Amino acid sequence: MTWQGLWIGMLWVVLVGFAAMSVVVSFLGARDIKKMLARLAEQASDPDADD
């Protein structure tokens, strides 16, 4: 294995890892935002909330 092959392999590992993390963070973040908006709507419709 040459140095060039090692670095190309590392580049692919990092790119695939970054792509996977981007997908996971996007889906989990969208889920969290959806929960947050539902909670805010629930609090806005509750007249007894003093927060």
Secondary structure, DSSP 4 states (H G I P E B T S, - for coil): --HHHHHHHHHHHHHHHHHHHHHHHHHHHHHHHHHHHHHHHHHHH-TT---
